Amino acid sequence: MQQLVKLYQQWAGTEPAHIEQLAGAGSNRQYYRITAADGATVIGVVGTSREENHAFVYLDRHFVHHKLPVPAVLAVSDDEMRYLQTDLGSTSLFDAIRGGREAGGRYDLAEQTLLKRTIRALPDLQIRGANDLDWNQCYPQPVFDEDNVLFDLNYFKYDFLKLTGLDFHEMKLEASFRRFAKDLTSEPSASFMYRDFQARNVMLDAEGNPFFIDFQGGRKGPYYYDLASFLWQASARYSYKLRRELVAEYYNSLKQYVEVPSVRHFAGRLSLFVLFRTLQVLGAYGFRGLYERKQHFIDSIPMAMDNLRDLLSLSEDMLPYPYLREVLARLADMPRFAHREEPTRLRGDGYKTTEHNIYPAHPQDGPATFSKYDGKGPLVVRVYSFSYRKGIPEDPSGNGGGYVFDCRSTHNPGRYEPYKKLTGLDEPVIRFLEDDGEILDFLTHVYALADKHVERYVQRGFTSLMFCFGCTGGQHRSVYSAQHLAEHIHEKFGVEVRVYHREQGIEQTFSAKKKES
């Protein structure tokens, strides 16, 4: 706070008369309204990320230069952690249309006018704002690409879909995701993608004219994204008729800046981004609501599911991802969503994947796997025993390692004098461990995991898999476990297995069995 006051003093040449902290938004930035003795106000911002602040300041000055409706940055601290900007007042579009939102989407004419005015202004920022913009100044990256899409689709998969307990084929879903990502990024675009375009990030002046804020996450990308983000915001509950009118307003405004595609093409592309945004939103609601237990996000899940049902009513030509459609249709039909039960009833006890062959797929899904390691083969399994005191073994394949199992919960023969100089390869130690039985129960679970993993790797033609067993000294329990898993895998699958008892300096190779002709 003191440093923000110092920045104000340097800029204004006087002490502030009053400072008021404003309510926080979705980010970690803190906002303050600073009032001078004559009543003039500015907004002081304290950020937590220099890179994010730098991006905002650069974009803001660029937009101001192009005379776009944004606040003007007035002063920036040397470390770029604080800055001052013009005060746009206290009325956001989100606040101004509260009545229609609380009425379940029944917006009056005044609220509809504000929405249309805002959506008509968006292409001005997206198209004119992109002129001579240095995309390398954007944060955290300059361009919307396939990696962006896949990150958010996996966000949906891990933080929402898997929590529902819905059975799905992970590799086929991944294939749909990758094709979806290619389609979303296939159309060249040179516009500014706001990324977080929502009613909370639009401020209104006294005449109701929109000004845009919080665009620091923007980048080069397709203009459809922001339109989908704004009009299909779950809590807004815009009616079908109002959405159509707002899309038409946007389309007609866009034509003033660029050559636009046909209405049919535009509608088709927009539908893809609406689906993408819906899945993004569900992922966010799953994380913020189901993990962080924030009630606002929990309450929003049923509304997002309504948007999803609307999308699923579109033709397959509009959403050409058969397996993804199948999964989403089953998700939408789950009783807890069909009857709008509270999302707090979603289970967090895992998920199931199908046992079907991973390769067959619908022609429109594309290949079922995409790893650069697919089809190389044959598989080589490496199994290590080690002492935790000396660290976990490194993976020589460069893949980053695999399973690491901790044997220290089982009965340790090394505590008894007769076994201190022996290892897990010696008969007395083997008898001790097997008579005791704890190590056998332990390995039963290990075998179950290992068998599934080896089976899938053989199917996919992967070349390397690693298992490590650690105990206190890397002498008894870990050696026994590593040796027995190596023998088990070799016997069951016939692949090459290399076992390394690191602390004992022992290596052994079980050669791959020849396949019968």
C-alpha positions as CSV (number, residue, x, y, z in Angstrom):
1,M,0.0,0.0,0.0
2,Q,2.8,2.5,0.9
3,Q,4.4,1.9,-2.4
4,L,1.1,2.5,-4.2
5,V,0.7,5.8,-2.3
6,K,4.3,6.7,-3.3
7,L,3.5,6.1,-7.0
8,Y,0.4,8.3,-6.7
9,Q,2.4,11.1,-5.0
10,Q,5.0,10.9,-7.8
11,W,2.3,11.1,-10.4
12,A,-0.1,13.7,-8.8
13,G,2.5,15.7,-6.9
14,T,0.3,15.6,-3.8
15,E,-1.0,13.3,-1.0
16,P,-4.2,11.4,-1.6
17,A,-7.2,12.5,0.5
18,H,-8.7,9.1,0.7
19,I,-8.1,5.5,-0.3
20,E,-10.8,2.8,-0.6
21,Q,-10.1,-0.8,-1.3
22,L,-12.5,-2.2,-3.9
23,A,-14.1,-5.6,-3.9
24,G,-11.9,-8.2,-5.5
25,A,-12.7,-9.9,-8.8
26,G,-11.5,-13.3,-10.1
27,S,-7.8,-12.5,-10.1
28,N,-5.4,-11.9,-7.2
29,R,-4.9,-8.2,-8.1
30,Q,-6.0,-5.7,-5.6
31,Y,-7.9,-2.5,-6.6
32,Y,-8.1,0.8,-4.8
33,R,-10.0,4.0,-5.5
34,I,-7.7,6.9,-4.7
35,T,-9.4,10.3,-4.2
36,A,-7.6,13.7,-4.4
37,A,-8.5,16.7,-2.3
38,D,-10.6,18.1,-5.2
39,G,-12.6,14.9,-5.5
40,A,-10.8,13.6,-8.6
41,T,-10.3,9.8,-8.5
42,V,-8.0,7.3,-10.1
43,I,-7.8,3.5,-9.7
44,G,-4.6,2.0,-8.1
45,V,-3.8,-1.6,-9.0
46,V,-1.4,-3.9,-7.1
47,G,-0.6,-7.1,-9.0
48,T,1.0,-10.3,-8.1
49,S,2.6,-11.1,-11.5
50,R,5.0,-8.7,-13.2
51,E,4.5,-10.4,-16.5
52,E,0.7,-10.1,-16.3
53,N,0.9,-6.5,-15.3
54,H,3.4,-5.8,-18.2
55,A,1.0,-7.4,-20.7
56,F,-1.9,-5.3,-19.4
57,V,0.1,-2.0,-19.5
58,Y,1.4,-2.8,-23.0
59,L,-2.1,-3.7,-24.4
60,D,-3.8,-0.8,-22.7
61,R,-1.4,1.7,-24.1
62,H,-1.7,0.1,-27.5
63,F,-5.5,0.3,-27.3
64,V,-5.5,3.9,-26.1
65,H,-3.3,4.8,-29.1
66,H,-6.0,3.4,-31.3
67,K,-8.7,5.3,-29.4
68,L,-10.4,2.2,-28.1
69,P,-12.7,2.3,-25.1
70,V,-10.4,1.2,-22.3
71,P,-9.1,2.8,-19.1
72,A,-5.8,4.8,-19.6
73,V,-2.8,3.8,-17.7
74,L,-1.5,6.9,-16.0
75,A,1.7,5.7,-14.2
76,V,3.6,2.5,-13.6
77,S,6.0,1.6,-10.8
78,D,9.6,0.8,-11.8
79,D,9.1,-2.9,-10.9
80,E,5.7,-3.0,-12.8
81,M,4.0,-4.4,-9.8
82,R,1.7,-1.4,-9.4
83,Y,0.1,1.1,-11.7
84,L,-2.6,3.8,-11.8
85,Q,-5.4,4.0,-14.4
86,T,-8.4,6.2,-15.0
87,D,-11.5,5.6,-13.0
88,L,-14.4,4.3,-15.1
89,G,-16.8,4.4,-12.2
90,S,-18.6,1.6,-10.3
91,T,-21.2,0.3,-12.7
92,S,-20.3,-2.8,-14.6
93,L,-22.5,-4.4,-17.3
94,F,-22.9,-7.3,-14.9
95,D,-24.5,-5.0,-12.3
96,A,-26.6,-3.2,-14.9
97,I,-28.3,-6.3,-16.1
98,R,-28.8,-7.9,-12.8
99,G,-32.5,-7.6,-12.9
100,G,-32.8,-9.8,-16.1
101,R,-30.4,-12.3,-14.8
102,E,-32.3,-12.7,-11.5
103,A,-35.5,-13.0,-13.4
104,G,-34.3,-16.1,-15.1
105,G,-33.2,-14.5,-18.3
106,R,-36.1,-12.1,-18.9
107,Y,-34.2,-9.0,-19.8
108,D,-36.1,-5.7,-20.3
109,L,-35.6,-3.4,-23.3
110,A,-33.1,-1.2,-21.4
111,E,-31.0,-4.2,-20.5
112,Q,-31.2,-5.6,-24.0
113,T,-30.0,-2.2,-25.3
114,L,-26.9,-2.3,-23.1
115,L,-26.2,-5.9,-24.3
116,K,-26.5,-4.9,-27.9
117,R,-24.4,-1.8,-27.5
118,T,-21.7,-3.9,-25.9
119,I,-21.7,-6.7,-28.4
120,R,-21.5,-4.2,-31.3
121,A,-18.4,-2.6,-29.7
122,L,-16.5,-5.9,-29.4
123,P,-15.3,-6.2,-33.0
124,D,-13.8,-2.7,-32.8
125,L,-11.5,-4.0,-30.0
126,Q,-10.9,-7.3,-31.7
127,I,-10.1,-6.1,-35.2
128,R,-8.7,-2.5,-34.8
129,G,-7.0,-3.5,-31.6
130,A,-5.0,-6.1,-33.5
131,N,-3.5,-3.6,-35.9
132,D,0.3,-3.5,-35.5
133,L,0.0,-5.2,-32.1
134,D,3.2,-7.0,-30.9
135,W,1.8,-10.4,-30.0
136,N,5.0,-11.3,-28.2
137,Q,4.0,-8.9,-25.4
138,C,0.9,-11.0,-24.6
139,Y,0.8,-13.2,-21.5
140,P,1.1,-16.1,-20.9
141,Q,1.5,-16.8,-24.6
142,P,1.0,-14.9,-27.8
143,V,-1.3,-17.1,-29.8
144,F,-4.3,-19.3,-29.3
145,D,-3.3,-22.8,-30.5
146,E,-4.0,-26.5,-30.2
147,D,-2.1,-26.8,-26.9
148,N,-4.5,-24.2,-25.4
149,V,-7.4,-26.2,-26.5
150,L,-6.1,-29.6,-25.3
151,F,-5.2,-28.1,-22.0
152,D,-8.7,-26.9,-21.4
153,L,-10.3,-30.1,-22.7
154,N,-8.2,-32.1,-20.3
155,Y,-9.2,-29.7,-17.6
156,F,-12.8,-30.7,-18.3
157,K,-12.0,-34.4,-18.4
158,Y,-10.0,-34.5,-15.1
159,D,-11.9,-31.9,-13.1
160,F,-15.4,-32.7,-14.1
161,L,-16.0,-35.7,-16.3
162,K,-14.0,-38.2,-14.2
163,L,-15.8,-37.0,-11.0
164,T,-19.1,-38.1,-12.3
165,G,-18.2,-41.8,-12.5
166,L,-19.3,-42.0,-16.1
167,D,-17.8,-44.9,-18.0
168,F,-15.9,-43.8,-21.1
169,H,-13.1,-45.0,-23.5
170,E,-10.2,-42.6,-22.7
171,M,-8.3,-43.1,-25.9
172,K,-11.3,-42.6,-28.1
173,L,-12.2,-39.5,-26.2
174,E,-8.6,-38.3,-26.6
175,A,-8.9,-38.8,-30.4
176,S,-12.1,-36.7,-30.4
177,F,-10.3,-34.0,-28.4
178,R,-7.4,-33.8,-30.8
179,R,-9.6,-33.6,-33.9
180,F,-11.7,-30.9,-32.1
181,A,-8.5,-29.0,-31.3
182,K,-7.4,-29.1,-34.9
183,D,-10.8,-27.8,-36.1
184,L,-10.9,-25.0,-33.6
185,T,-7.5,-23.7,-34.7
186,S,-7.8,-24.5,-38.5
187,E,-9.2,-21.1,-39.6
188,P,-6.5,-18.3,-39.9
189,S,-7.1,-15.4,-37.6
190,A,-5.4,-12.1,-36.9
191,S,-7.8,-10.7,-34.4
192,F,-7.3,-9.9,-30.7
193,M,-8.9,-12.6,-28.6
194,Y,-10.0,-11.1,-25.3
195,R,-10.3,-14.6,-23.7
196,D,-12.1,-13.3,-20.6
197,F,-14.9,-11.3,-22.3
198,Q,-17.8,-11.3,-19.8
199,A,-20.2,-8.8,-18.4
200,R,-18.1,-8.3,-15.2
201,N,-15.3,-7.0,-17.5
202,V,-17.3,-4.3,-19.1
203,M,-17.8,-1.0,-17.3
204,L,-20.5,1.5,-18.3
205,D,-20.1,5.3,-18.3
206,A,-23.0,7.7,-17.4
207,E,-24.5,7.3,-20.9
208,G,-24.3,3.5,-20.8
209,N,-21.3,3.3,-23.2
210,P,-19.2,0.2,-22.7
211,F,-15.5,0.3,-21.7
212,F,-13.4,-2.9,-21.6
213,I,-11.2,-3.9,-18.6
214,D,-9.1,-7.0,-17.5
215,F,-7.9,-8.0,-21.0
216,Q,-4.4,-8.9,-19.8
217,G,-4.9,-12.6,-20.8
218,G,-5.7,-11.7,-24.4
219,R,-3.8,-13.0,-27.4
220,K,-4.0,-13.5,-31.1
221,G,-6.9,-15.8,-31.9
222,P,-10.4,-16.3,-33.4
223,Y,-13.1,-13.8,-32.8
224,Y,-15.7,-16.5,-32.3
225,Y,-14.2,-17.4,-28.9
226,D,-15.2,-14.1,-27.2
227,L,-18.7,-14.1,-28.7
228,A,-19.3,-17.7,-27.4
229,S,-17.8,-16.8,-24.0
230,F,-20.1,-13.8,-23.6
231,L,-23.4,-15.1,-25.0
232,W,-23.2,-18.6,-23.5
233,Q,-22.2,-17.6,-20.0
234,A,-24.2,-20.1,-18.0
235,S,-25.5,-17.8,-15.3
236,A,-26.7,-15.2,-17.8
237,R,-29.5,-17.5,-19.1
238,Y,-30.0,-15.5,-22.3
239,S,-33.1,-16.7,-24.2
240,Y,-32.7,-18.3,-27.6
241,K,-34.3,-15.3,-29.2
242,L,-32.1,-12.8,-27.5
243,R,-29.0,-14.8,-28.3
244,R,-29.9,-14.8,-32.0
245,E,-30.4,-11.1,-31.9
246,L,-27.1,-10.5,-30.2
247,V,-25.3,-12.8,-32.7
248,A,-26.8,-10.8,-35.5
249,E,-25.7,-7.5,-34.0
250,Y,-22.2,-8.8,-33.7
251,Y,-22.1,-10.2,-37.2
252,N,-23.3,-7.0,-38.7
253,S,-20.8,-5.0,-36.7
254,L,-18.0,-7.3,-37.7
255,K,-18.7,-6.7,-41.4
256,Q,-17.6,-3.1,-40.9
257,Y,-14.1,-4.2,-40.1
258,V,-13.3,-7.4,-42.0
259,E,-14.7,-9.6,-44.8
260,V,-16.9,-12.1,-42.9
261,P,-17.7,-15.6,-43.9
262,S,-21.2,-16.7,-44.9
263,V,-23.9,-16.8,-42.2
264,R,-23.9,-20.6,-42.4
265,H,-20.1,-20.9,-42.1
266,F,-20.1,-18.4,-39.2
267,A,-22.9,-20.2,-37.4
268,G,-21.0,-23.5,-37.8
269,R,-17.7,-22.1,-36.5
270,L,-19.5,-20.4,-33.6
271,S,-21.1,-23.7,-32.5
272,L,-17.7,-25.3,-32.2
273,F,-16.5,-22.5,-29.9
274,V,-19.7,-22.7,-27.9
275,L,-19.1,-26.4,-27.2
276,F,-15.5,-25.7,-26.3
277,R,-16.4,-22.8,-23.9
278,T,-19.1,-25.0,-22.3
279,L,-16.6,-27.8,-21.6
280,Q,-14.1,-25.2,-20.3
281,V,-16.8,-23.8,-18.0
282,L,-17.7,-27.2,-16.7
283,G,-14.0,-27.9,-16.0
284,A,-13.8,-24.6,-14.0
285,Y,-17.0,-25.3,-12.2
286,G,-15.8,-28.8,-11.3
287,F,-12.5,-27.4,-9.9
288,R,-13.9,-24.3,-8.1
289,G,-17.0,-26.0,-6.9
290,L,-16.4,-29.6,-6.4
291,Y,-12.8,-29.3,-5.2
292,E,-12.7,-25.9,-3.6
293,R,-16.3,-26.1,-2.4
294,K,-17.3,-22.6,-3.6
295,Q,-21.1,-22.6,-3.6
296,H,-21.4,-20.1,-6.5
297,F,-19.7,-22.5,-8.9
298,I,-21.6,-25.5,-7.5
299,D,-24.9,-23.7,-8.2
300,S,-23.9,-22.8,-11.7
301,I,-23.3,-26.4,-12.9
302,P,-27.0,-27.1,-13.8
303,M,-27.1,-24.0,-16.0
304,A,-24.0,-25.1,-17.8
305,M,-25.5,-28.5,-18.3
306,D,-28.6,-26.9,-19.9
307,N,-26.3,-25.2,-22.4
308,L,-24.7,-28.6,-23.1
309,R,-28.1,-30.1,-23.8
310,D,-29.0,-27.3,-26.3
311,L,-25.7,-28.0,-28.1
312,L,-26.4,-31.7,-28.4
313,S,-29.6,-31.0,-30.2
314,L,-27.5,-29.6,-33.2
315,S,-26.9,-31.8,-36.2
316,E,-23.8,-34.0,-36.5
317,D,-22.7,-31.8,-39.4
318,M,-22.4,-28.9,-36.9
319,L,-20.6,-31.0,-34.2
320,P,-18.9,-33.9,-36.1
321,Y,-17.4,-35.8,-33.2
322,P,-19.4,-39.0,-32.7
323,Y,-17.7,-40.4,-29.7
324,L,-17.5,-37.0,-27.9
325,R,-21.2,-36.5,-28.6
326,E,-22.0,-40.0,-27.2
327,V,-20.1,-39.3,-24.0
328,L,-21.7,-35.8,-23.5
329,A,-25.1,-37.2,-24.3
330,R,-24.7,-39.9,-21.6
331,L,-23.4,-37.2,-19.2
332,A,-26.4,-34.9,-19.8
333,D,-28.7,-37.9,-19.3
334,M,-27.3,-38.8,-15.9
335,P,-30.1,-38.6,-13.3
336,R,-28.3,-36.1,-11.1
337,F,-28.2,-33.7,-14.1
338,A,-31.5,-34.6,-15.7
339,H,-33.3,-33.7,-12.4
340,R,-31.1,-30.8,-11.6
341,E,-29.8,-32.4,-8.3
342,E,-27.2,-30.5,-6.4
343,P,-23.8,-31.1,-7.9
344,T,-22.5,-31.7,-4.4
345,R,-23.7,-35.3,-4.9
346,L,-21.2,-36.0,-7.6
347,R,-18.9,-38.8,-6.5
348,G,-15.2,-38.4,-6.3
349,D,-14.4,-42.1,-6.2
350,G,-12.8,-42.4,-9.7
351,Y,-14.0,-43.6,-13.0
352,K,-14.0,-46.6,-15.3
353,T,-12.7,-46.9,-18.8
354,T,-14.0,-49.5,-21.3
355,E,-12.3,-52.8,-21.8
356,H,-12.8,-52.7,-25.6
357,N,-9.9,-52.8,-28.1
358,I,-8.3,-49.4,-28.2
359,Y,-7.8,-49.2,-31.9
360,P,-11.3,-49.4,-33.6
361,A,-12.8,-46.0,-33.9
362,H,-15.4,-44.2,-35.9
363,P,-14.0,-42.8,-39.2
364,Q,-14.7,-39.3,-38.1
365,D,-12.8,-39.7,-34.8
366,G,-9.5,-40.2,-36.6
367,P,-6.7,-42.5,-35.3
368,A,-7.2,-43.7,-31.7
369,T,-3.7,-42.9,-30.6
370,F,-1.3,-40.1,-31.3
371,S,1.9,-40.7,-29.3
372,K,5.2,-40.5,-31.2
373,Y,6.1,-43.8,-29.4
374,D,3.2,-45.7,-30.9
375,G,4.0,-48.7,-33.0
376,K,7.8,-48.6,-32.4
377,G,8.1,-51.7,-30.2
378,P,9.2,-54.1,-28.9
379,L,8.6,-53.3,-25.2
380,V,11.5,-53.4,-22.7
381,V,10.6,-53.4,-19.0
382,R,13.1,-52.1,-16.5
383,V,12.7,-53.1,-12.8
384,Y,14.8,-51.6,-10.1
385,S,15.3,-52.2,-6.4
386,F,16.9,-49.3,-4.4
387,S,17.4,-47.6,-1.1
388,Y,15.4,-44.5,-0.4
389,R,18.5,-43.2,1.4
390,K,20.3,-43.0,-1.9
391,G,17.4,-41.6,-4.0
392,I,15.0,-43.0,-6.6
393,P,16.7,-44.4,-9.8
394,E,16.8,-42.2,-12.9
395,D,15.1,-43.4,-16.1
396,P,17.7,-44.0,-18.8
397,S,15.0,-44.0,-21.5
398,G,14.4,-40.3,-21.1
399,N,10.7,-40.8,-20.6
400,G,10.8,-39.5,-17.0
401,G,10.3,-42.7,-15.1
402,G,7.3,-44.9,-14.2
403,Y,5.9,-46.6,-11.1
404,V,7.7,-46.2,-7.7
405,F,6.5,-48.6,-5.0
406,D,7.4,-48.1,-1.3
407,C,8.0,-51.5,0.4
408,R,8.7,-50.0,3.8
409,S,5.2,-50.8,5.1
410,T,5.9,-54.5,5.0
411,H,7.7,-56.6,7.7
412,N,11.5,-56.0,7.4
413,P,13.7,-59.1,7.8
414,G,16.7,-56.8,8.1
415,R,15.7,-56.1,11.6
416,Y,16.8,-59.6,12.6
417,E,20.3,-60.8,12.9
418,P,20.2,-64.0,10.8
419,Y,19.2,-62.0,7.7
420,K,21.3,-58.8,8.0
421,K,23.9,-60.0,5.5
422,L,21.5,-61.6,3.1
423,T,19.4,-60.1,0.4
424,G,15.9,-60.6,-1.1
425,L,17.4,-63.1,-3.5
426,D,18.5,-65.5,-0.7
427,E,16.3,-68.5,0.2
428,P,16.1,-67.7,4.0
429,V,14.9,-64.1,3.3
430,I,12.4,-65.4,0.7
431,R,11.0,-67.9,3.2
432,F,10.8,-65.2,5.9
433,L,8.9,-62.8,3.6
434,E,6.5,-65.4,2.2
435,D,5.8,-67.0,5.6
436,D,5.0,-63.6,7.0
437,G,2.7,-62.9,4.0
438,E,2.6,-59.0,4.0
439,I,4.8,-58.8,0.9
440,L,2.5,-61.2,-1.0
441,D,-0.5,-59.0,-0.3
442,F,1.5,-56.0,-1.4
443,L,2.6,-57.6,-4.6
444,T,-0.9,-58.7,-5.5
445,H,-1.9,-55.1,-5.9
446,V,1.3,-54.3,-7.7
447,Y,0.7,-57.2,-10.2
448,A,-2.8,-55.9,-11.0
449,L,-1.5,-52.5,-11.9
450,A,1.6,-53.8,-13.7
451,D,-0.4,-56.3,-15.8
452,K,-2.8,-53.6,-17.1
453,H,0.0,-51.3,-17.9
454,V,2.2,-53.8,-19.7
455,E,-0.8,-55.1,-21.7
456,R,-1.7,-51.6,-22.9
457,Y,2.0,-50.7,-23.7
458,V,2.3,-53.9,-25.8
459,Q,-0.9,-53.1,-27.6
460,R,0.3,-49.6,-28.5
461,G,3.8,-50.6,-29.4
462,F,5.5,-48.6,-26.7
463,T,9.2,-49.3,-26.1
464,S,9.9,-48.6,-22.5
465,L,8.3,-49.1,-19.1
466,M,9.9,-48.7,-15.6
467,F,9.1,-50.1,-12.2
468,C,11.0,-49.2,-9.0
469,F,10.8,-50.7,-5.5
470,G,12.4,-48.9,-2.6
471,C,13.0,-49.9,1.0
472,T,15.2,-48.6,3.7
473,G,18.5,-50.2,2.6
474,G,17.6,-51.6,-0.8
475,Q,18.6,-55.1,0.3
476,H,15.6,-57.3,1.3
477,R,12.0,-56.2,0.6
478,S,12.8,-54.1,-2.5
479,V,15.1,-56.8,-4.0
480,Y,12.5,-59.5,-3.4
481,S,9.7,-57.4,-5.0
482,A,11.7,-56.3,-8.0
483,Q,12.9,-59.8,-8.8
484,H,9.4,-61.3,-8.5
485,L,7.7,-58.6,-10.6
486,A,10.4,-59.0,-13.3
487,E,9.8,-62.8,-13.4
488,H,6.1,-62.4,-13.3
489,I,6.0,-59.9,-16.3
490,H,8.4,-62.0,-18.3
491,E,6.5,-65.2,-17.7
492,K,3.1,-63.7,-18.4
493,F,3.9,-61.4,-21.4
494,G,7.2,-62.8,-22.8
495,V,8.7,-59.3,-23.2
496,E,12.3,-58.4,-22.4
497,V,12.7,-57.5,-18.8
498,R,15.8,-56.1,-17.2
499,V,16.1,-56.1,-13.5
500,Y,18.6,-53.9,-11.6
501,H,19.3,-54.4,-7.9
502,R,21.1,-51.1,-7.6
503,E,22.5,-51.3,-4.1
504,Q,23.6,-54.9,-4.6
505,G,25.3,-54.2,-8.0
506,I,23.3,-57.0,-9.6
507,E,21.8,-56.9,-13.1
508,Q,19.9,-59.6,-14.9
509,T,18.1,-59.7,-18.3
510,F,15.2,-61.9,-19.2
511,S,15.2,-62.0,-23.0
512,A,12.1,-61.6,-25.0
513,K,10.4,-64.9,-25.8
514,K,10.2,-65.9,-29.4
515,K,6.6,-65.8,-30.7
516,E,5.3,-69.1,-31.9
517,S,4.6,-69.0,-35.7
